[in-house]
Amino acid sequence: MAIAMMPFASSAAAAEPPVHWLVEYVGDRAPDPQVWQRQGGCRAEIAEGALRVVDDSAEDCCAFRAPFTLASDQEIVVEASVRIRAIKAWRGGTRQYAWREGSPAGILVCDGRRQEGVIFCPDRISTWLDRFAPRKIGSEFHEVRLVIHGADMSISIDGQPAIRGLDAFWKQADGLRPFIQFGSNSKPYQGDSDWRYVRLGVRPASAERRIPFRITLGEPWPIPKPGAYGQTRPYLYNLGKGLLMMSVAQGPDKWYEPYGVLRSTDAGRTWTPVKDLQQKTFAPQPMIRRPDGSILGVSRWNVKYDDGVYVGIGYRFDPSGETFTMFENRITVPKDTHAIMVFDRHVFDSGPAGILAVVYDAASHAYLLKSADDGRTWNHFSTIGKGDEPSVARLSPTEMTALLRQDGMTPLHQVFSHDGGKTWSQPAVLEEGSVDADLVVMSDGTLAASYGRPGSNLMLSADGGRTWSAHAVVTDQSGFNYTTLTEVSPGRLLYVHDAPVLQALYIDVAKN
């Protein structure tokens, strides 16, 4: 399968202004303690013309930090040559919650207002939160370059753009003094890396990027759990007529875990459990209002009945979403699908042609299913692509786009359809990641996406997802970091996530 990298915006060729280097370390000698302040007590030694930083402790770290002075009309340029010998973190070094537990090999930069940087893993680089680029980093030296301009932080590897980094330089600084730091600042994780050089300089700031949106985050409020049931992994549905319904996981993270259903009539401020739909294995997840005012729901889980045939549960709610009846539905899909078929996020009314639902199987194939009898039978309509947790936005009767999870701490893939979902493009690799994206088309045409792990995040597009031109971090706290969103009034999103507990907030979005 061909996979394309999401293109970077082109710009007119122009000579970059020279960089005035302020701080530099060259790896043929130990860092000058008058410039580079040591952080932690693990081993650092000169080996093969580079500084080898060995963090072999689960209680200590080893990094070097140097202060610098930055003027308001300057941008920051960081260059480094680094080789990764080994990373010991969760799942072989590919899972790092850096803002919580530090990075075993990385660069951190602070401009006195914000701080962020780059993390090195054996098979990728990433920012400290939500941007990822697959790259083979280990075994040889690589030249890394960061350019920090306001809230933007682009990253290139060996002269090739890797992360565009719009709004990626975001976290409030720990202190007022600008600094650069390299090495390991992680206590639980361990790293072994070589540094030939690290330098930071400044140059005149380039023209300000036009900010396409104003994003205002409101104060969050908790969503209390019903009884003793914990609640994570929310899936939100705006059913019109002032009614919101939400499916939430109420059990362990495994196949056939129980879910519950909540309803709200005050734009998500308060939530009421739907009677007899708490901690149910076959609770409904995708929900849609039908032309007669009733609400159709389809169970997340179903049971394989025969090769390519599954049986699940359909729900018919009254218009208020308070009472329901149940019926079996029959699902027919390609015979090579895995034994579990998951109705995940979205369901669409395509008029007289029927209803389209978004599903995936346990072998990471995402599909569209179609029902022409109001959810009693479902049949394969199209294959969206390879991935889990598909999220689909219907931009017009013919235009659709989808985001697909590949794994944790890896980039999302994005595909497009120009024929109403019958066929889909080859995937483009985004830099944003990594799990459970949600998509909503706002009333002014803005496409909003939530995504998580690490953190809970938002991105916006003014052109139907072809480019993502604004980002915001809702929180960098850890949980499942599953997210969901819907527009509750023009320009106002309701955003729900579960880090560290299930909670909601309003996000106001206005075009500049």
Backbone hydrogen bonds, N-H to C=O, Kabsch-Sander energy under -0.5 kcal/mol:
donor,donor_aa,acceptor,acceptor_aa,energy
4,A,427,P,-2.9
6,M,429,V,-2.4
20,H,202,V,-3.3
21,W,19,V,-0.8
22,L,200,L,-2.5
23,V,200,L,-2.1
25,Y,198,V,-3.1
27,G,196,R,-3.8
29,R,26,V,-0.9
35,V,32,D,-2.0
36,W,32,D,-3.4
37,Q,35,V,-0.7
37,Q,65,R,-3.8
38,R,36,W,-0.5
39,Q,63,A,-3.5
40,G,38,R,-0.6
42,C,61,C,-2.1
43,R,54,V,-1.0
45,E,52,R,-2.1
47,A,50,A,-2.9
50,A,47,A,-0.8
51,L,195,W,-2.5
52,R,45,E,-3.4
52,R,50,A,-0.7
53,V,51,L,-0.7
53,V,193,S,-3.2
54,V,43,R,-3.0
54,V,52,R,-0.7
55,D,53,V,-0.7
55,D,191,G,-3.2
56,D,54,V,-0.9
62,C,184,S,-1.3
63,A,39,Q,-2.2
64,F,182,F,-2.4
65,R,37,Q,-2.5
66,A,180,I,-2.6
68,F,178,P,-1.3
74,Q,71,A,-1.5
75,E,203,R,-2.5
76,I,148,I,-2.3
77,V,201,G,-2.6
78,V,146,L,-2.8
79,E,199,R,-2.3
80,A,144,V,-2.2
81,S,197,Y,-2.1
82,V,142,H,-2.2
83,R,194,D,-2.3
84,I,137,I,-0.7
85,R,83,R,-0.6
85,R,192,D,-2.6
86,A,192,D,-1.7
88,K,190,Q,-3.6
89,A,87,I,-0.6
90,W,95,R,-0.7
92,G,89,A,-0.9
94,T,91,R,-1.3
95,R,90,W,-1.4
96,Q,94,T,-0.5
98,A,96,Q,-0.9
99,W,128,W,-0.6
100,R,97,Y,-1.2
101,E,97,Y,-2.7
102,G,98,A,-2.7
106,G,183,G,-2.0
107,I,118,V,-2.6
108,L,181,Q,-2.6
109,V,116,E,-3.4
110,C,179,F,-2.7
111,D,114,R,-2.3
115,Q,171,K,-2.1
116,E,109,V,-2.0
118,V,107,I,-1.7
119,I,126,S,-3.6
120,F,105,A,-2.5
121,C,124,R,-2.7
124,R,121,C,-0.6
125,I,133,A,-2.3
126,S,119,I,-1.9
127,T,131,R,-1.9
128,W,117,G,-0.5
132,F,431,E,-3.2
133,A,125,I,-2.4
135,R,123,D,-1.3
137,I,122,P,-1.6
137,I,135,R,-0.8
138,G,122,P,-1.0
139,S,84,I,-1.3
140,E,137,I,-0.5
140,E,138,G,-0.6
142,H,82,V,-2.1
144,V,80,A,-3.2
144,V,142,H,-0.6
145,R,156,S,-2.2
146,L,78,V,-2.7
147,V,154,S,-2.0
148,I,76,I,-2.9
149,H,147,V,-0.6
149,H,152,D,-2.2
152,D,149,H,-2.3
153,M,165,G,-2.3
154,S,147,V,-2.1
155,I,163,I,-2.7
156,S,145,R,-2.3
157,I,160,Q,-2.6
158,D,143,E,-3.5
160,Q,157,I,-2.2
162,A,155,I,-2.6
163,I,155,I,-2.4
168,A,165,G,-1.9
169,F,151,A,-2.4
170,W,168,A,-1.2
171,K,115,Q,-0.7
173,A,113,R,-2.5
179,F,110,C,-1.5
180,I,66,A,-2.2
181,Q,108,L,-2.4
182,F,64,F,-2.0
183,G,106,G,-1.5
184,S,62,C,-3.2
185,N,103,S,-1.9
186,S,103,S,-0.6
190,Q,88,K,-2.4
191,G,55,D,-0.9
192,D,86,A,-2.4
193,S,53,V,-2.1
194,D,83,R,-2.9
195,W,51,L,-1.8
196,R,81,S,-1.9
197,Y,81,S,-0.8
198,V,25,Y,-2.2
199,R,79,E,-2.6
200,L,23,V,-2.8
201,G,77,V,-2.8
202,V,20,H,-2.1
203,R,75,E,-1.6
205,A,73,D,-2.3
214,R,510,A,-3.1
215,I,213,F,-0.6
216,T,214,R,-0.5
216,T,508,D,-2.5
217,L,215,I,-0.5
218,G,506,Y,-2.9
221,W,504,A,-2.6
223,I,502,L,-2.2
227,G,225,K,-0.7
229,Y,226,P,-1.5
232,T,249,A,-2.0
235,Y,247,S,-2.0
237,Y,245,M,-2.7
239,L,237,Y,-0.8
239,L,243,L,-2.2
243,L,240,G,-1.7
244,L,242,G,-0.5
244,L,264,S,-2.6
245,M,237,Y,-2.4
246,M,262,L,-2.4
247,S,235,Y,-2.6
248,V,260,G,-2.5
249,A,232,T,-2.5
249,A,233,R,-0.6
250,Q,258,P,-2.7
254,K,252,P,-1.5
257,E,254,K,-1.4
259,Y,280,K,-2.3
260,G,248,V,-2.6
261,V,277,L,-2.0
262,L,246,M,-2.6
263,R,272,T,-2.2
264,S,244,L,-2.6
269,R,266,D,-1.3
272,T,263,R,-2.8
274,V,261,V,-2.6
277,L,274,V,-1.9
280,K,259,Y,-3.0
283,A,280,K,-1.5
285,Q,298,V,-3.0
288,I,296,L,-2.3
290,R,294,S,-3.2
293,G,290,R,-2.3
295,I,317,F,-1.7
296,L,288,I,-3.1
297,G,315,Y,-2.4
298,V,286,P,-1.8
299,S,313,I,-2.7
300,R,283,A,-1.7
303,V,311,V,-2.7
305,Y,309,V,-2.7
306,D,309,V,-1.9
308,G,306,D,-0.6
309,V,306,D,-2.3
310,Y,331,I,-2.9
311,V,303,V,-2.6
312,G,329,N,-1.9
313,I,301,W,-0.5
314,G,327,F,-4.0
315,Y,297,G,-2.8
316,R,325,T,-2.5
317,F,295,I,-3.3
317,F,315,Y,-0.6
318,D,323,T,-2.1
321,G,318,D,-2.3
325,T,316,R,-1.7
327,F,314,G,-2.1
329,N,312,G,-2.2
330,R,376,R,-2.2
331,I,310,Y,-3.2
332,T,378,W,-3.0
333,V,308,G,-2.6
333,V,331,I,-0.5
337,T,334,P,-1.6
342,V,360,Y,-3.3
343,F,300,R,-1.9
343,F,341,M,-0.6
344,D,342,V,-0.8
344,D,358,V,-1.7
348,F,356,L,-3.4
350,S,348,F,-0.7
350,S,354,G,-2.6
353,A,350,S,-1.0
354,G,351,G,-2.1
355,I,371,S,-2.5
356,L,348,F,-2.7
357,A,369,L,-2.4
358,V,346,H,-2.4
359,V,367,Y,-2.2
360,Y,342,V,-1.7
361,D,365,H,-1.9
362,A,340,I,-1.3
364,S,361,D,-1.6
366,A,385,G,-2.9
367,Y,359,V,-2.8
368,L,382,S,-2.6
369,L,357,A,-2.7
370,K,379,N,-2.9
371,S,355,I,-2.4
376,R,373,D,-0.7
378,W,330,R,-2.9
379,N,370,K,-2.4
380,H,332,T,-1.3
381,F,368,L,-2.8
382,S,368,L,-1.7
384,I,366,A,-1.9
384,I,382,S,-0.6
385,G,366,A,-1.3
387,G,364,S,-1.9
388,D,405,R,-2.5
391,S,403,L,-2.2
393,A,401,T,-2.9
395,L,393,A,-0.9
395,L,399,E,-1.7
396,S,399,E,-1.7
400,M,417,S,-2.4
401,T,393,A,-2.0
402,A,415,V,-2.4
403,L,391,S,-2.3
404,L,413,H,-2.7
405,R,388,D,-2.4
406,Q,407,D,-0.5
409,M,453,R,-0.6
410,T,407,D,-0.8
412,L,432,E,-2.8
413,H,404,L,-2.2
414,Q,428,A,-2.5
415,V,402,A,-2.1
417,S,400,M,-2.6
420,G,398,T,-2.9
422,K,419,D,-0.7
425,S,416,F,-2.7
428,A,414,Q,-2.6
429,V,4,A,-3.5
430,L,412,L,-2.6
430,L,428,A,-0.6
433,G,130,D,-1.5
435,V,452,G,-2.4
438,D,450,S,-2.1
440,V,448,A,-2.2
442,M,440,V,-0.7
442,M,446,T,-3.4
445,G,442,M,-2.1
447,L,461,S,-2.6
448,A,440,V,-2.7
448,A,446,T,-0.6
449,A,459,M,-2.6
450,S,438,D,-1.8
451,Y,457,N,-1.7
452,G,435,V,-1.7
453,R,455,G,-2.5
456,S,475,T,-2.6
457,N,451,Y,-3.1
458,L,472,A,-2.5
459,M,449,A,-2.5
460,L,470,A,-2.4
461,S,447,L,-2.2
463,D,467,T,-0.5
466,R,463,D,-1.1
469,S,460,L,-1.3
469,S,467,T,-0.7
470,A,460,L,-1.1
472,A,458,L,-2.4
474,V,456,S,-2.4
474,V,472,A,-0.6
475,T,456,S,-1.5
480,F,498,D,-0.8
483,T,436,D,-0.7
484,T,496,V,-1.9
486,T,494,L,-1.6
488,V,486,T,-0.6
488,V,492,R,-2.1
489,S,492,R,-1.2
492,R,489,S,-2.9
493,L,491,G,-0.5
493,L,507,I,-3.1
494,L,486,T,-3.3
495,Y,493,L,-0.6
495,Y,505,L,-2.8
496,V,484,T,-2.8
497,H,503,Q,-2.2
498,D,482,Y,-1.0
503,Q,497,H,-2.6
504,A,221,W,-2.6
505,L,495,Y,-1.8
507,I,493,L,-2.4
508,D,216,T,-2.6
509,V,491,G,-3.0
510,A,214,R,-2.0
512,N,212,P,-2.6
